[in-house]
């Protein structure tokens, strides 16, 4: 039954780490949204949830107990990546709407299972990559559609970090032990290992639980790119990099570069955890035949440049008579233009900024709860989620296999 205008949407948080807790806090700023349950595998986070949101919360280590509750309408999934698809599908099957943090899946094949579950159940699933709701990217989309930079041929995107937290060196609490952490449940769907607090609290550093740079950051950049261009995905992917600065026990790179071929343009991606905050640590640069557009966290800068349509002149090494003949034919075809004041002003630059109170993370949650009420899905649904997660995860395959990988954006599957 659709929600009425004044009905409360009661939500649960599954995975109360940094991003999950931030999502729950943001969600409760939206009128009519109430947090009623929290599931996490570390007792300390359950205790902190009660401190923040009240002792009347239902709390558990077992997310299935949350899904069985009739007072839960929707769930936020903020677990490590290796549980995203399983919990999403279980939640959809239990009749819950789902806000799942990116990447939607840890493995490409899981994406098709999530898409099928969303279609079969008719429930709302929205991926938590907030650039899809950023006014900045939607302005850039309009500019590209209007032909502001001509024909797009190259996109460069980067998201760098130079802090320990930015490089996933999260704090390990002093009470991290098998009594306080449900380790067996944590590793139930991956490699069996003895308890390891680093693998639990710094999970992004390990392939067993995370997706490395690709799943953490490339997905964000691909989300923004796909919003701006309307693209359905690349056709070829190549990635390289290595452990350059954070040479700890992690088994994923801290410096990566990737090249992705789209049908009409090429994308380059870069992440660096060593010295990333020197200068601009985030951006996308769109290069077209008639201009360049730069996107930052809160600006779109457009530099227009007239498209060059005539060949250049490089004739000084030719005989003089030939030079004269070439110049005569050249200027007959391309007459000299009389300089004007306007022509002497150089390139034209425009800067677009959203209102100061525009917060993409808040807007993204607002879009989710609007979809829950209206039953009209937001466009960053399960298929969109695989269109960004798939190529990002293929970057991992390329890096570890040391080969170019081929992607089919029509079927959302790896071809080779």
Phi, psi and omega in degrees: 000132180298151176288141172277165187305322184260005179292141174280140171263117183260128189238163174231148176253125175246106185101092188259040173283198186301309183287318179299316179294322176297320177298315181296321178296315179296317182301323183283355173278350181270126181306135176087007180248129182228131176274125183239348184207150178220134174238135176203155183268356178246123184301325181299325179285328174295317178297319179294324178299318179294322177300319185279321193238004172110145181286352179278357176298141167279129181230149183197160170274337188260108183299336181295332176292327176293315183293337180280349184281133179282345180271006178255119180269324185212157180233148169257127180254109181238030181283171166304157191302328188289354176251356186302307187291317181300311182291322178301312182294317178299320180293316178299316179295334178275002177086019180259144168283153192229128166251107184251126176301153177283156349288151184300329182222159174270331181234144187303316184298335179294334182300319180293328178292320179292317178302314181297319180294319179296318179292318184294321185272337183072015179272162179279131169231125178233134179275142185270055172250099197290349178298339178295340180250006182282129177300330180300313182288329179287328173294317178298322177301315180297318182296317179296317180297328179281356181080024185297331178244015180075218180273122181290133178229344181209138172231129174246132182223140181213150178210095188255155178216146178229011179259160180298316179295319177300330179265019171075018177273070186285154180293135176258120183292149182294343179263021179288104180206167184297343177283323184267345182239131177276076185295318182299320178291323180300317184262011186301331183249022179213195184300132179282126180217158172296158180308134180216109184297328178295318181291337177275310187270341177241047190297333182296342181283355190230138181296333181299329190238332184247196179223018176063202179303321185299312182283329181282315191240321179301323181300319177301313183294321178292325176301310179300316180299314183291329175295314185292317188263342186071015184291151176263355175137167180277177177244334178222147183223133172224134182223146177214176181150207180169181174270106187248324185239309181270074182271058178266212182277000183299154177240024172233154187290153173249356171228123181221149173226141178217148174237129180235124178270118171262164183305325184236003177203168178246141179246133171246137179239144179215134171225134181222121179265001185272312183218041190288334186271012174274110185086211182281116183267358178211141174173162170228132179242119181257119181251125179236181182287343183231017178166177179230137178238126179250134178245128172246191180300325186221021178215152166236122180246126184242123175246113182268141179218129182303140180290132178278127183240350182247148180291159178277175179244120176224076192241002188294342180268001179269160175302152185301317181297322179291322177301313181300318181295317180296317181297320180298313180292322183297311184283342171290325180275324182233082184302147176295138179266138177286122182301141175235165179300321181295320181293338182274359184278353178080198183291149179262129181241131175237140179239130180243132180229138176286169176302150184298338181267009179281118180238105185305322181298315177296315180299324181294317177293321178300320178296324178295312183287333171296320178293321178298319180288314187276341186065023175251108187300143169289154189289341178277064183269194185297322179293315176301320181300321178284331178294335176263319181291320183303303179298325178296314180293330177295332174299323176295316178301315180299317181297310184284328180272350180056052180207161172282134179250144181252134184238140177253103182290346178283315182262353182056049180219152175285135180262325178196000000 
